[in-house]
Structure formats: structure tokens, C-alpha cells
């Protein structure tokens, strides 16, 4: 049996810093549309102007999709950590109840190497 150690405080810090970085990414990308619009306005080629105008909505959707994926990953990681910790707590409570009844523990023992 593999022994897992989850430090909820460490995970919370990692999720918080990842969320901060993700929000900064969103702030960094937001002006991109303005830069494309400015480039399209300054450009003397109708072909390039049209390409830039078409590129902006496409890239904004792509970046928004990345943001949704990051958010889903953070939510999933937080949820999985919570479920893992709650499972550990439940196993300990069951073991304590069983111990008071004289029943063998159901918590797997970590193997030492």
C-alpha cells in the first residue's frame, strides 16, 4: 500500500498562487484585443486589417477557454483534496468506533522499506 501524505495548508497555498497567476494572465491578455485593433487601424493593407479583425475574436475565445480550464482544474483539485481528507477522517472515525467495540482496524498500514 502506498502511503499518501496530503498537506491541506500547502495545497491551499498552491491553489491560491495558481489562481493569482491565472488572474494575472487574464489581465495580461485583455489588452491584446486593443493592440490588435490599433494595429488594424494603423495598417494600410485591407487584407491584413481583415485578418487582424478576424483574429481577435478567435484568440479571445481561445484565451477564455484556457481560463475556464484553469478554473476547472483548480476547482477539481480543491474538491479532490477535500474528498481525500474527508475520507481519511471517516476512516479514522470508523477505526476509533471499531476499536471501542474490539473490532480490528480497517485502516491499511503503510509498509516500511
Secondary structure, 3 states (H helix, E strand, C coil): CCCCCCCHHHHHHHHHHHHHHHHHHHHHHHHHHHHHHHHHHHCCCHHHHHHHHHHHHHHHHHHHHHHHHHHHHHHHHHHHHHHHHHHHHHHHHHHHHHHHHCCCCCCCCCCCC
